[in-house]
Amino acid sequence: MDPARGAKLSTWLNDQRVRGIIYQTLLLLCVAALAGVVIYNALTNMRARGMPMGFGFWNEVAGFDINLHLIKYTNLSTYGRAFWVGLLNTLLIAVICIPLATLLGFAIGVARLSPNWLLSRFALVYTSVLRNTPLLLLLLFWYNAVLKSLPGPRQSISIGDAVFLNNRGLYLPMPVPTDRAVWFAGAIGTALVLAAGFREWARRRQEREGAQAPVTAVAIALIVGLPVIVSAAGGAPFVFDIANLSGFNLKGGLQIIPEMAALIFGLVTFTAAFIAEIVRAGLLAVAAGQSEAAAALGLHRGLTMKLVVIPQAMRLITPPLTSQYLNIVKNSSLAVFIGYPDLVQIFAGTVLNQTQAAVQVMAITMAVYLFISLAVALALNLFNARAALKER
């Protein structure tokens, strides 16, 4: 080899950036080769066992019932329709549990730091017990020990002959919209816009003059008062369908099945214990001098916590809070053990067993959970970035 070319090649190989590109390319090729082997073996085994190779099952008739569905579904619907039912049921649990767990977790976390001895000890016991209890055991406790021990439909616990509780679920009055519901919805929308506008005006005035305005009281008055005034002037926007005993069961109303109630109670109480510890750590991370300065300005403990401590603590609370929100979505898959018809039970359970399309079903299920988790993480990251920007 020409000495000049050899020296040039040696210099090129000694370049750290070039070596990095070579190593990464080799690693990428190894990963691609491994993936190719896995895919080849999977396809070979699927053919040998006569398993479906495509997604033709998606439009086949499912042939099974689902006791909770937010969209129209019968046993004559397709497997694809069953997938959407399971997905919506999973999202329903996430939408309900995330706000409830956040509110309960913040309340318990603040209570842990309360000067009230009894309240702080209660919060300590709550977090210690719930964080050390397996979630599956907690779900089974709510389902079997609490909800299944309730009386039957004929002996339902009644509240005002409108709300009924028994071992088949909680029955609430179902609001049925009338032709005046549009005006009611418009009043709520207008109230929200006015409340947001007042909050922005109050924020700017406080920055300019230091004077506070009753933002919460005004917002509640607008959001509650304006729709009430519209309803009183134009008539009731809803009529209520109330459950009544028919045979051996209650008919009508809005039924919350025991499986759904147990899943919500379990996820909320379990996750709230972890959120409480995150909140407590975030509040303790704020320098004590901040509270002392607020007290010197005449702010009482409640305003100090609301205006000084919590806004600063949120920068530390939000990142680990994201993990707990993701855990709510992923832990909801344990619903299969108490019979709640979520995505795992319907699609990765019943549909997989009936179609034998294991690879396709599991790939779709994992992709859905990945997409939901990424969406939740993105929303929290944007919120955290916005909060950090405000601090600057």
Order of alpha helices (4+ residues) and beta strands (2+ residues): alpha-alpha-alpha-alpha-alpha-beta-beta-beta-beta-alpha-alpha-beta-beta-beta-beta-alpha-alpha-alpha-alpha-alpha-alpha
